[in-house]
Amino acid sequence: MTRRRDFLKRTALGATAGAATIAAPGVVHAQPTLNWRMPSSFPKSLETLFGAAELVCKRVAEMSNGKFNIRPFAAGEIVPALQVLDAVQNGTVEIGHTAPYYYIGKDPTWAFGTIVPFGMNARQFNSWWYQGGGDAVYNEFSQGNGIVCMPAGNTGAQMGGFFRKEITSVKDLEGLKFRIAGLGGQVMARLGAVPQQIPGGDIYPALEKGTIDAAEWVGPHDDEKLGLGKVAKYYYYPGFWEGSAALHCIVNKKAWESLPKEYQAMLETASDAVNSITLARYDGLNGAAVRRLVSQGVQLRAFPRDVMEAGYKASQEMYAEFSAKSPQFKKVADNYFQYRNELIPWFRVTENTFDDFMATVKK
């Protein structure tokens, strides 16, 4: 099933939802009252990430006049942070809110739902998903695994993380125990690091105790919340493995197919709204947070060029290997990277030139 995404069809769906909630409330009243549970991969302390799940649930309840109720649960309340996909697949819960790249151990193709090293920024990802066929090709994969996916949040470009020691060359990564998620961990392993996938709530004690030497999470706002700058002072950028990071509402396929069409439209509409709102929140919060971190002694560092180039080379080798082993990975990767390559020249002409000017002009 390909989810409908073009403007006219979404307008029609919006009209259906609008008629249900405004013009003809009896339509909603005729629908069943449903109560779903939505575990999140994120703790309540990270209010922007967990807040995305809360907002989806709030919007759906409002649109359905309280007939379609989804209750969000923070990581660990009913499902461990990194087992949300399992719970949705096996029907323990109907829906979850997570980052699909947490599940690359099952299949590396999951990573494209969040981000891959040297992938797309947030606007490019949204363009791929809504305009470039990403929705169709990715959901073909996910539905083959019993899951319907819809973006419901994005962090934007992420930082490279907090390090206990300076990174001056690729050699400094050798043996480095690094908390990092997704395929970025496999790229760093090829550069000599030892990747660790640790839930957000467990990162600070691991870094404090020296169980790990470095950790990336999201960006200044969330990293400050986790207190990472208190135990490691070098803050590197960019997170070249996360030019953006999309979160998703993941729905059990059978549960999705059992939903009335009006409820499907409401859930998609709420997810689309939260996808934009979450990115706006991060853009509004990160600038002030990075200024506070620097004022507290955190030292910003750019990754050396040789680290970036080595990472890029390693990522291309990894994609080639995965594509040779998995036709499904290759199908999604070919679609994804072709679209990314078509967008980059356009962004370079306009967005990048404008942004570079605004960053350097005297204000």
C-alpha positions as CSV (number, residue, x, y, z in Angstrom):
1,M,0.0,0.0,0.0
2,T,1.4,3.4,-1.0
3,R,0.3,6.2,1.3
4,R,-1.2,9.1,-0.6
5,R,0.9,12.2,-0.4
6,D,0.1,14.6,-3.3
7,F,-1.5,17.9,-2.5
8,L,-5.0,17.3,-4.0
9,K,-5.4,13.9,-2.3
10,R,-4.2,15.3,1.1
11,T,-6.6,18.2,0.7
12,A,-9.4,15.7,0.1
13,L,-8.3,13.8,3.2
14,G,-8.2,17.0,5.2
15,A,-11.6,17.8,4.0
16,T,-12.8,14.4,5.2
17,A,-11.2,15.0,8.6
18,G,-12.6,18.5,8.7
19,A,-16.1,17.4,7.9
20,A,-15.8,14.8,10.7
21,T,-14.7,17.3,13.3
22,I,-16.5,20.5,12.2
23,A,-19.2,20.2,9.6
24,A,-20.6,16.8,10.5
25,P,-19.5,15.7,14.0
26,G,-21.9,12.8,13.7
27,V,-19.4,11.2,11.3
28,V,-16.9,10.9,14.1
29,H,-19.5,9.9,16.6
30,A,-20.4,7.0,14.3
31,Q,-16.8,5.7,14.5
32,P,-15.6,3.4,17.2
33,T,-13.8,4.7,20.3
34,L,-10.3,3.4,20.1
35,N,-7.6,3.5,22.8
36,W,-4.0,2.8,21.6
37,R,-0.7,2.8,23.4
38,M,2.4,4.5,22.0
39,P,5.8,3.7,23.6
40,S,8.6,6.2,22.9
41,S,12.3,5.5,22.6
42,F,12.9,8.7,24.6
43,P,12.7,9.8,28.2
44,K,10.4,12.5,29.5
45,S,13.4,14.6,30.4
46,L,14.1,15.1,26.7
47,E,10.9,17.1,26.3
48,T,11.4,17.9,22.6
49,L,11.8,14.3,21.6
50,F,9.2,12.8,23.9
51,G,7.1,15.9,23.3
52,A,6.8,15.0,19.7
53,A,5.0,11.8,20.7
54,E,2.8,13.7,23.1
55,L,1.8,16.2,20.5
56,V,0.8,13.6,17.9
57,C,-1.5,12.0,20.5
58,K,-2.9,15.4,21.5
59,R,-3.7,16.3,17.9
60,V,-5.3,13.0,17.0
61,A,-7.6,13.2,20.1
62,E,-8.6,16.8,19.2
63,M,-9.4,15.9,15.6
64,S,-11.4,12.9,16.6
65,N,-13.4,14.7,19.3
66,G,-11.9,12.2,21.8
67,K,-12.8,9.1,19.9
68,F,-9.3,8.1,18.8
69,N,-7.1,8.2,21.9
70,I,-3.4,7.3,21.8
71,R,-1.5,7.4,25.1
72,P,2.2,8.1,25.0
73,F,4.7,6.3,27.3
74,A,8.2,7.3,27.9
75,A,11.2,5.0,27.3
76,G,11.1,2.1,29.7
77,E,7.6,2.6,31.1
78,I,6.1,-0.3,29.2
79,V,8.8,-1.0,26.5
80,P,12.6,-0.6,26.7
81,A,13.9,2.4,24.6
82,L,15.4,0.3,21.9
83,Q,12.7,-2.3,21.6
84,V,9.8,-0.2,20.4
85,L,9.9,-1.7,16.9
86,D,9.7,-5.2,18.3
87,A,6.7,-4.3,20.4
88,V,4.8,-2.8,17.4
89,Q,5.8,-5.7,15.1
90,N,4.5,-8.3,17.5
91,G,1.3,-6.4,18.3
92,T,2.1,-5.8,22.0
93,V,1.2,-2.1,21.2
94,E,-0.4,-0.7,18.1
95,I,1.9,2.3,17.5
96,G,5.3,3.6,18.6
97,H,7.5,6.7,18.3
98,T,11.1,6.0,17.6
99,A,14.1,6.5,15.3
100,P,14.1,3.6,12.8
101,Y,17.9,3.6,12.5
102,Y,18.0,2.1,16.0
103,Y,17.1,-1.2,14.4
104,I,19.8,-1.7,11.8
105,G,20.8,-4.9,13.6
106,K,17.6,-6.4,12.1
107,D,18.2,-4.9,8.7
108,P,20.4,-1.9,7.7
109,T,17.6,-0.6,5.4
110,W,15.8,0.7,8.5
111,A,18.5,3.5,8.6
112,F,17.0,5.3,5.7
113,G,14.0,6.2,7.7
114,T,16.1,8.3,10.0
115,I,19.4,9.2,8.4
116,V,22.5,7.6,6.9
117,P,26.1,9.0,6.9
118,F,26.5,11.8,4.4
119,G,22.8,11.7,3.7
120,M,20.3,14.5,3.5
121,N,19.5,17.5,5.6
122,A,16.0,17.9,7.1
123,R,14.6,19.8,4.1
124,Q,16.1,17.4,1.6
125,F,14.7,14.4,3.6
126,N,11.2,15.8,3.6
127,S,11.5,16.5,-0.1
128,W,12.6,12.9,-0.7
129,W,9.8,11.5,1.4
130,Y,6.9,13.7,0.2
131,Q,8.1,14.4,-3.4
132,G,10.8,12.0,-4.4
133,G,9.2,8.7,-3.8
134,G,10.7,8.1,-0.4
135,D,7.4,7.3,1.2
136,A,6.6,4.6,-1.3
137,V,10.0,2.9,-1.5
138,Y,10.6,3.0,2.3
139,N,7.1,1.8,3.2
140,E,7.4,-1.0,0.7
141,F,10.3,-2.2,2.9
142,S,8.7,-1.4,6.2
143,Q,5.4,-3.0,5.4
144,G,7.2,-6.1,4.4
145,N,8.2,-6.1,8.0
146,G,4.7,-5.5,9.3
147,I,5.1,-1.7,9.9
148,V,3.6,1.4,8.4
149,C,5.9,4.4,8.9
150,M,5.2,8.2,8.8
151,P,7.7,10.9,9.8
152,A,6.8,12.6,13.1
153,G,9.7,14.9,14.0
154,N,13.2,15.8,12.8
155,T,16.2,17.2,14.8
156,G,17.9,18.9,11.9
157,A,21.7,18.5,11.5
158,Q,23.3,17.1,14.6
159,M,26.5,17.7,16.4
160,G,29.4,15.2,16.3
161,G,29.4,14.8,20.0
162,F,31.4,15.3,23.2
163,F,34.9,13.9,23.4
164,R,37.2,13.6,26.4
165,K,40.2,14.3,24.2
166,E,40.9,16.3,21.1
167,I,40.6,14.6,17.7
168,T,43.4,15.9,15.4
169,S,43.4,13.1,12.8
170,V,41.9,9.7,12.0
171,K,44.5,8.0,14.2
172,D,42.9,9.5,17.3
173,L,39.8,7.4,16.7
174,E,41.7,4.2,17.1
175,G,40.2,2.3,20.0
176,L,37.9,5.2,21.0
177,K,34.8,3.9,22.7
178,F,32.1,6.0,21.2
179,R,28.3,6.1,21.8
180,I,26.8,6.5,18.4
181,A,23.7,5.1,16.7
182,G,22.7,4.0,13.3
183,L,25.1,3.3,10.4
184,G,27.3,6.0,11.7
185,G,28.6,3.5,14.2
186,Q,29.6,1.1,11.5
187,V,31.4,3.9,9.6
188,M,33.3,4.9,12.8
189,A,34.2,1.2,13.4
190,R,35.8,1.2,10.0
191,L,37.9,4.2,11.1
192,G,39.1,2.3,14.3
193,A,36.5,3.4,16.9
194,V,34.5,1.1,19.0
195,P,30.8,2.0,18.6
196,Q,28.3,1.6,21.5
197,Q,24.5,2.1,21.1
198,I,23.3,3.3,24.4
199,P,19.8,4.8,25.2
200,G,19.7,8.5,25.9
201,G,19.1,8.2,29.6
202,D,22.2,6.0,30.1
203,I,24.7,8.1,28.2
204,Y,25.8,10.5,31.0
205,P,26.8,7.8,33.6
206,A,28.6,5.9,30.9
207,L,30.6,8.9,29.9
208,E,31.2,10.0,33.5
209,K,32.5,6.6,34.6
210,G,34.7,6.3,31.6
211,T,32.8,3.3,30.2
212,I,32.9,5.3,26.9
213,D,35.3,8.0,25.7
214,A,32.9,10.0,23.7
215,A,29.2,10.3,23.0
216,E,26.9,11.9,20.4
217,W,23.2,12.3,21.0
218,V,21.5,15.1,19.1
219,G,22.6,18.7,19.5
220,P,23.1,21.5,22.0
221,H,19.7,21.6,23.6
222,D,19.4,17.9,24.3
223,D,23.1,17.4,25.0
224,E,22.9,20.1,27.6
225,K,19.9,18.4,29.1
226,L,21.8,15.2,29.4
227,G,24.7,17.1,31.1
228,L,27.4,15.8,28.7
229,G,29.4,19.0,28.7
230,K,30.1,18.4,32.4
231,V,32.1,15.3,31.8
232,A,33.7,15.9,28.4
233,K,34.8,19.4,27.2
234,Y,35.5,19.0,23.4
235,Y,32.3,19.4,21.4
236,Y,32.8,18.3,17.8
237,Y,30.8,19.2,14.6
238,P,29.3,18.3,12.2
239,G,27.8,15.0,12.9
240,F,28.5,13.9,9.3
241,W,26.6,10.7,10.0
242,E,23.5,12.7,10.9
243,G,22.8,15.6,8.5
244,S,19.3,15.3,9.9
245,A,17.4,12.7,11.9
246,A,13.8,11.8,11.2
247,L,11.6,10.3,13.9
248,H,8.6,8.2,13.0
249,C,5.3,7.0,14.1
250,I,5.5,3.3,13.4
251,V,2.2,1.5,13.2
252,N,1.5,-2.2,13.3
253,K,0.3,-2.9,9.7
254,K,-2.8,-4.9,10.8
255,A,-3.7,-2.2,13.3
256,W,-3.3,0.4,10.5
257,E,-5.4,-1.5,8.1
258,S,-8.2,-1.9,10.7
259,L,-8.4,1.9,11.3
260,P,-11.3,3.8,9.7
261,K,-10.1,6.0,6.8
262,E,-10.9,9.1,8.8
263,Y,-8.6,8.0,11.6
264,Q,-5.8,7.1,9.2
265,A,-6.1,10.7,7.8
266,M,-6.0,12.2,11.3
267,L,-2.9,10.2,12.3
268,E,-1.1,11.1,9.1
269,T,-2.1,14.8,9.4
270,A,-1.0,14.9,13.0
271,S,2.4,13.3,12.2
272,D,3.0,15.6,9.3
273,A,2.4,18.6,11.6
274,V,4.6,17.4,14.3
275,N,7.3,16.6,11.8
276,S,7.6,20.4,11.1
277,I,7.0,21.6,14.6
278,T,9.7,19.5,16.1
279,L,12.3,20.8,13.7
280,A,11.2,24.3,14.4
281,R,11.6,23.7,18.1
282,Y,15.1,22.4,17.7
283,D,16.1,25.3,15.5
284,G,14.8,27.7,18.1
285,L,16.4,26.0,21.1
286,N,19.9,25.0,19.9
287,G,21.4,28.4,19.4
288,A,20.9,29.6,22.9
289,A,22.0,26.2,24.3
290,V,25.3,26.2,22.4
291,R,26.1,29.7,23.7
292,R,25.4,28.5,27.3
293,L,27.7,25.5,26.8
294,V,30.6,27.6,25.5
295,S,30.1,30.0,28.4
296,Q,30.6,27.0,30.7
297,G,33.9,26.0,29.2
298,V,32.9,23.7,26.4
299,Q,35.2,24.0,23.5
300,L,33.8,23.8,20.0
301,R,35.9,21.9,17.5
302,A,35.4,21.1,13.8
303,F,36.3,17.5,12.7
304,P,39.6,17.5,10.8
305,R,39.2,17.3,7.0
306,D,40.9,13.9,7.0
307,V,38.4,12.5,9.4
308,M,35.5,13.7,7.2
309,E,37.1,12.4,4.0
310,A,37.9,9.0,5.6
311,G,34.4,8.8,6.9
312,Y,32.9,9.5,3.4
313,K,35.1,6.9,1.8
314,A,34.2,4.3,4.4
315,S,30.5,5.0,4.1
316,Q,30.6,4.5,0.3
317,E,32.3,1.2,0.7
318,M,29.7,0.2,3.3
319,Y,26.8,1.1,1.0
320,A,28.3,-0.9,-1.8
321,E,28.7,-3.9,0.4
322,F,25.2,-3.7,1.7
323,S,23.7,-3.2,-1.8
324,A,25.6,-6.3,-3.0
325,K,24.1,-8.4,-0.3
326,S,20.5,-7.0,-0.2
327,P,18.3,-6.1,-3.2
328,Q,15.9,-4.3,-0.8
329,F,18.7,-2.2,0.6
330,K,19.9,-1.4,-2.9
331,K,16.5,-0.4,-4.1
332,V,16.0,2.1,-1.2
333,A,19.6,3.3,-1.4
334,D,19.5,3.9,-5.2
335,N,16.4,6.0,-4.8
336,Y,17.7,7.9,-1.8
337,F,21.1,8.8,-3.1
338,Q,20.0,9.6,-6.6
339,Y,17.5,12.1,-5.2
340,R,20.1,13.5,-2.8
341,N,22.5,14.1,-5.6
342,E,19.9,15.9,-7.6
343,L,19.1,18.2,-4.8
344,I,22.6,19.2,-3.7
345,P,23.5,21.4,-6.7
346,W,20.2,23.4,-6.2
347,F,20.9,23.9,-2.5
348,R,24.5,25.0,-3.3
349,V,23.2,27.7,-5.8
350,T,20.7,29.2,-3.4
351,E,20.5,28.0,0.2
352,N,24.2,27.5,0.8
353,T,25.2,30.8,-0.9
354,F,22.6,32.7,1.1
355,D,23.5,31.0,4.4
356,D,27.2,31.6,3.9
357,F,26.7,35.3,3.2
358,M,24.4,35.8,6.2
359,A,26.9,34.0,8.5
360,T,29.7,36.4,7.5
361,V,28.1,39.8,6.8
362,K,28.5,42.5,9.5
363,K,25.2,42.8,11.3
